[in-house]
């Protein structure tokens, strides 16, 4: 057992137990979400003791230097003293100003807030009375719009998605943390052909990145290939509307298959549309399985690994995982 000093109490942390579970098991209501260090909602302040560098993976240099740590990634090996961080220091208020249903299960939410983000980044979102967060990528550009647009898939019984899509009202307030994440346009890559590969609502950050590319390299070739388990992919009308503005954008959607070959259709689509992907910058967003399959497919089609930029969404409900499934 390792001693943890927290809010004046001395707690025992098991040898294979992370700091988050120790505090939760001791009855403390600590904000948390993904349990993989991605959402950064379980931040604590280290007051004394030494931690492994893995407890600060993904944090900014200023946050690391001031002793912040991720409770879900911290496995104490010596006595630590930690303290909570005030929610007001991490979160800002936002207001729901619009909600539109795009398909049977996907909604577009627009939030008014004071944050400024880069294309490809995401935010953590809290609702009153909820201790856990969920992460959502932003689908638009801060430089063009006065709101943040989120694509939210409703999961029956979902921790936040039911409330976000069915219960809260226009004008209601919620809290957000962020923007977060390093996914985004790599301007140092000089090629002007872009391939966007999305699974489900993984389309959201790719739309923002494509709009940023259009601002810097107008007229660039941008192809969207998307896959979903749904017969009617929510992104079809979204991309059709975008193409009215950017006529050189191309898109196609595919149906995800069975568990043995879930991405066969989109893989075949890539092979049929592109004789070679050499000279393309490729952005991929979806589940871990999807990202792995697309990286392999694109590499075998001639794309260097350095030009395949990925963002992985993982099931929040799975212990030790990160972001929400974009299915």
C-alpha positions as CSV (number, residue, x, y, z in Angstrom):
1,X,0.0,0.0,0.0
2,X,1.1,3.6,-0.8
3,X,-0.1,6.5,1.3
4,X,-2.1,9.3,-0.5
5,X,-2.7,12.6,1.3
6,X,-5.9,14.3,0.0
7,X,-8.0,17.0,1.6
8,X,-6.5,16.3,5.1
9,X,-7.2,12.6,4.9
10,X,-4.6,9.7,4.6
11,X,-5.7,7.0,2.1
12,X,-4.2,3.7,1.1
13,X,-3.6,3.1,-2.6
14,X,-3.2,-0.5,-3.7
15,X,-0.1,-1.6,-5.6
16,X,-2.0,-2.0,-8.9
17,X,-4.4,0.8,-8.3
18,X,-4.3,4.2,-10.0
19,X,-4.9,7.4,-8.1
20,X,-8.3,8.0,-9.6
21,X,-9.7,4.7,-8.5
22,X,-8.2,5.1,-5.0
23,X,-10.0,8.4,-4.6
24,X,-13.3,7.2,-6.0
25,X,-13.1,4.0,-3.8
26,X,-12.6,6.3,-0.8
27,X,-15.8,8.2,-1.5
28,X,-14.5,11.3,-3.2
29,X,-16.5,12.6,-6.2
30,X,-13.6,13.3,-8.6
31,X,-14.4,14.5,-12.1
32,X,-13.4,11.9,-14.7
33,X,-14.3,10.5,-18.1
34,X,-12.2,8.4,-20.4
35,X,-9.8,6.8,-17.8
36,X,-7.1,6.8,-20.5
37,X,-5.6,10.3,-20.0
38,X,-7.1,11.7,-23.2
39,X,-9.9,13.8,-21.9
40,X,-7.8,15.4,-19.1
41,X,-10.9,15.8,-16.8
42,X,-9.3,14.1,-13.8
43,X,-6.5,16.6,-13.3
44,X,-5.0,17.0,-9.8
45,X,-2.3,19.3,-8.3
46,X,0.8,17.5,-7.0
47,X,1.9,19.1,-3.7
48,X,4.6,16.7,-2.7
49,X,6.1,13.4,-3.8
50,X,7.5,12.1,-7.1
51,X,5.4,10.6,-9.9
52,X,6.3,8.7,-13.1
53,X,6.3,10.9,-16.3
54,X,3.4,8.8,-17.6
55,X,1.1,10.6,-15.2
56,X,1.6,13.7,-17.2
57,X,1.4,12.3,-20.7
58,X,-0.3,14.7,-23.1
59,X,-0.3,17.7,-20.8
60,X,1.2,21.0,-21.9
61,X,4.7,22.0,-20.8
62,X,3.2,24.7,-18.5
63,X,0.8,22.3,-16.9
64,X,3.6,19.7,-16.3
65,X,5.9,22.4,-14.9
66,X,3.3,23.5,-12.3
67,X,2.7,20.0,-11.1
68,X,-0.6,18.9,-12.7
69,X,-1.1,15.2,-13.1
70,X,-3.7,12.8,-14.6
71,X,-5.2,10.8,-11.8
72,X,-6.2,8.0,-14.1
73,X,-2.6,7.6,-15.3
74,X,-0.9,7.9,-11.9
75,X,0.2,4.7,-10.2
76,X,1.9,5.9,-7.0
77,X,5.0,4.2,-5.8
78,X,5.7,6.6,-2.8
79,X,3.7,8.8,-0.5
80,X,1.9,11.6,-2.5
81,X,0.1,14.7,-1.4
82,X,-2.4,15.9,-4.0
83,X,-5.2,18.5,-4.1
84,X,-8.2,19.1,-6.3
85,X,-8.3,21.8,-8.9
86,X,-11.3,24.2,-8.8
87,X,-13.7,23.5,-11.7
88,X,-13.6,27.2,-12.5
89,X,-9.9,27.0,-13.3
90,X,-10.5,24.3,-15.9
91,X,-13.9,24.9,-17.3
92,X,-15.9,27.7,-18.9
93,X,-19.6,28.2,-19.4
94,X,-21.4,27.7,-22.7
95,X,-25.0,28.0,-23.9
96,X,-26.9,25.7,-26.3
97,X,-28.1,28.0,-29.1
98,X,-29.2,25.4,-31.7
99,X,-29.9,21.7,-32.1
100,X,-30.8,20.0,-35.4
101,X,-31.4,16.3,-36.0
102,X,-29.5,15.1,-39.1
103,X,-30.4,11.4,-39.0
104,X,-32.1,8.9,-36.8
105,X,-29.4,9.2,-34.2
106,X,-27.0,12.1,-35.0
107,X,-27.7,15.7,-34.0
108,X,-25.8,19.0,-34.6
109,X,-25.4,21.1,-31.5
110,X,-24.2,24.7,-31.6
111,X,-22.7,26.2,-28.4
112,X,-22.0,29.8,-27.7
113,X,-18.9,30.3,-25.6
114,X,-15.7,32.4,-25.3
115,X,-13.3,29.7,-26.3
116,X,-11.1,29.8,-29.4
117,X,-9.9,26.6,-31.0
118,X,-7.9,25.2,-33.8
119,X,-9.3,22.9,-36.5
120,X,-9.3,19.3,-35.3
121,X,-9.5,20.0,-31.6
122,X,-12.1,18.8,-29.2
123,X,-13.8,19.8,-25.9
124,X,-14.9,18.0,-22.8
125,X,-18.5,18.7,-21.9
126,X,-20.3,18.6,-18.5
127,X,-23.9,18.8,-17.6
128,X,-25.2,19.9,-14.1
129,X,-25.3,17.0,-11.7
130,X,-23.0,14.8,-13.8
131,X,-19.5,14.0,-12.5
132,X,-18.2,12.4,-15.7
133,X,-17.4,14.2,-18.9
134,X,-17.6,13.2,-22.6
135,X,-15.5,14.5,-25.4
136,X,-16.7,15.9,-28.7
137,X,-14.7,17.2,-31.7
138,X,-15.5,20.6,-33.1
139,X,-16.7,20.6,-36.7
140,X,-16.2,24.3,-37.6
141,X,-13.7,27.1,-37.5
142,X,-13.4,29.7,-34.7
143,X,-12.3,32.2,-37.3
144,X,-15.5,31.9,-39.3
145,X,-18.3,31.2,-36.8
146,X,-19.3,32.6,-33.4
147,X,-20.3,29.2,-32.1
148,X,-18.7,25.7,-31.7
149,X,-20.5,23.0,-33.7
150,X,-20.6,19.5,-32.3
151,X,-21.9,16.3,-34.0
152,X,-23.4,14.2,-31.3
153,X,-24.6,10.6,-31.7
154,X,-27.5,9.7,-29.4
155,X,-26.8,6.4,-27.6
156,X,-30.0,5.1,-25.9
157,X,-29.2,5.3,-22.2
158,X,-26.0,7.2,-22.9
159,X,-24.4,9.0,-20.0
160,X,-24.7,12.4,-21.7
161,X,-26.0,11.9,-25.2
162,X,-29.6,11.3,-24.2
163,X,-29.6,14.6,-22.2
164,X,-27.8,16.5,-24.9
165,X,-30.1,15.4,-27.7
166,X,-33.4,15.0,-25.9
167,X,-33.6,16.8,-22.6
168,X,-31.7,20.1,-22.3
169,X,-33.4,23.2,-23.9
170,X,-32.1,26.0,-26.1
171,X,-30.7,28.6,-23.8
172,X,-29.6,26.1,-21.2
173,X,-26.0,26.4,-19.8
174,X,-23.4,23.7,-19.6
175,X,-19.7,23.6,-18.9
176,X,-16.8,22.8,-21.3
177,X,-13.1,22.2,-20.9
178,X,-10.7,22.9,-23.7
179,X,-10.0,23.1,-26.5
180,X,-7.8,20.0,-26.3
181,X,-5.9,17.7,-28.7
182,X,-3.1,18.0,-31.2
183,X,-5.0,16.7,-34.2
184,X,-5.1,19.2,-37.0
185,X,-3.8,20.5,-40.4
186,X,-0.1,19.9,-40.9
187,X,0.9,22.9,-42.9
188,X,4.5,21.7,-43.3
189,X,3.3,19.0,-45.6
190,X,3.5,20.6,-49.0
191,X,1.3,18.4,-51.2
192,X,-2.0,19.9,-52.2
193,X,-4.1,16.7,-52.4
194,X,-6.0,15.7,-49.3
195,X,-7.8,12.5,-48.4
196,X,-10.2,12.6,-45.4
197,X,-11.2,9.2,-44.0
198,X,-14.0,9.2,-41.4
199,X,-15.9,6.7,-39.4
200,X,-19.3,7.9,-38.2
201,X,-19.0,11.3,-36.4
202,X,-15.3,11.2,-37.0
203,X,-16.3,13.4,-39.9
204,X,-16.6,16.4,-37.6
205,X,-13.0,17.4,-37.1
206,X,-12.2,16.5,-40.7
207,X,-14.7,19.1,-41.9
208,X,-13.0,21.8,-39.8
209,X,-9.5,20.7,-41.1
210,X,-10.8,20.8,-44.7
211,X,-12.1,24.3,-44.2
212,X,-8.8,25.4,-42.8
213,X,-7.0,23.9,-45.8
214,X,-9.4,25.7,-48.1
215,X,-8.5,29.0,-46.5
216,X,-4.8,28.5,-47.0
217,X,-4.8,26.4,-50.2
218,X,-8.0,27.3,-52.0
219,X,-9.0,24.9,-54.7
220,X,-7.0,22.0,-53.3
221,X,-8.2,18.5,-54.1
222,X,-10.1,17.2,-51.1
223,X,-11.8,13.8,-51.1
224,X,-13.9,12.5,-48.2
225,X,-14.5,8.8,-47.9
226,X,-16.7,7.9,-44.9
227,X,-18.1,4.7,-43.4
228,X,-20.9,4.0,-41.0
229,X,-23.0,1.1,-39.8
230,X,-26.1,3.1,-40.7
231,X,-27.9,2.7,-44.0
232,X,-28.3,6.4,-44.2
233,X,-25.0,8.1,-43.2
234,X,-25.7,11.4,-41.4
235,X,-22.7,13.0,-43.2
236,X,-24.2,12.7,-46.7
237,X,-26.3,15.9,-46.4
238,X,-23.6,17.7,-44.5
239,X,-21.1,17.0,-47.3
240,X,-23.6,17.8,-50.0
241,X,-24.1,21.2,-48.4
242,X,-20.3,21.7,-48.1
243,X,-19.9,20.8,-51.8
244,X,-22.3,23.6,-52.8
245,X,-19.7,26.0,-51.3
246,X,-16.6,24.1,-52.4
247,X,-17.4,22.4,-55.7
248,X,-14.0,20.7,-55.9
249,X,-14.7,18.7,-52.8
250,X,-15.6,15.1,-53.5
251,X,-17.2,12.6,-51.2
252,X,-18.5,9.0,-51.0
253,X,-19.9,7.0,-48.1
254,X,-19.7,3.2,-47.5
255,X,-21.5,0.8,-45.2
256,X,-19.4,-0.9,-42.5
257,X,-19.6,-4.7,-42.8
258,X,-19.6,-7.5,-40.3
259,X,-17.1,-8.0,-37.5
260,X,-14.8,-10.1,-39.6
261,X,-14.3,-7.5,-42.3
262,X,-15.9,-4.2,-41.1
263,X,-14.0,-1.9,-43.4
264,X,-13.9,-3.9,-46.6
265,X,-16.1,-1.5,-48.6
266,X,-14.2,1.6,-47.8
267,X,-10.9,-0.2,-48.4
268,X,-12.1,-1.3,-51.8
269,X,-13.3,2.3,-52.4
270,X,-9.8,3.7,-51.7
271,X,-8.2,1.1,-54.0
272,X,-10.6,1.9,-56.8
273,X,-10.4,5.7,-56.6
274,X,-6.7,6.0,-56.2
275,X,-4.0,4.2,-58.2
276,X,-1.5,5.5,-55.7
277,X,-1.7,7.7,-52.6
278,X,1.8,9.0,-53.0
279,X,1.6,12.8,-52.9
280,X,-1.5,12.8,-50.7
281,X,-1.9,14.2,-47.2
282,X,-4.3,11.8,-45.4
283,X,-6.3,12.6,-42.3
284,X,-8.1,9.7,-40.5
285,X,-10.6,9.9,-37.6
286,X,-12.5,7.0,-36.1
287,X,-12.3,4.1,-33.8
288,X,-8.9,2.4,-33.0
289,X,-9.8,-0.5,-35.3
290,X,-10.8,1.9,-38.1
291,X,-7.6,4.0,-37.8
292,X,-5.4,1.0,-37.8
293,X,-7.1,-0.5,-40.9
294,X,-6.9,2.8,-42.8
295,X,-3.3,3.4,-41.9
296,X,-2.4,0.0,-43.3
297,X,-4.5,0.5,-46.4
298,X,-3.0,3.9,-47.2
299,X,0.5,2.9,-46.5
300,X,0.2,-0.1,-48.9
301,X,-1.2,2.3,-51.5
302,X,1.9,4.4,-51.4
303,X,1.4,7.0,-48.7
304,X,4.4,7.6,-46.4
305,X,3.6,7.1,-42.7
306,X,4.6,10.8,-42.1
307,X,1.7,11.9,-44.2
308,X,-1.0,9.8,-42.5
309,X,-2.3,11.9,-39.6
310,X,-4.7,10.2,-37.2
311,X,-7.2,10.8,-34.4
312,X,-8.5,7.8,-32.5
313,X,-11.9,7.7,-30.8
314,X,-12.4,4.9,-28.3
315,X,-15.3,3.7,-26.3
316,X,-15.7,5.8,-23.1
317,X,-17.4,2.9,-21.4
318,X,-14.4,0.5,-21.8
319,X,-12.0,0.7,-18.8
320,X,-8.7,2.3,-19.7
321,X,-9.9,3.7,-23.0
322,X,-10.3,7.2,-24.3
323,X,-12.8,8.9,-26.6
324,X,-16.4,8.2,-27.6
325,X,-17.2,5.8,-30.4
326,X,-18.1,7.7,-33.6
327,X,-20.4,5.0,-35.0
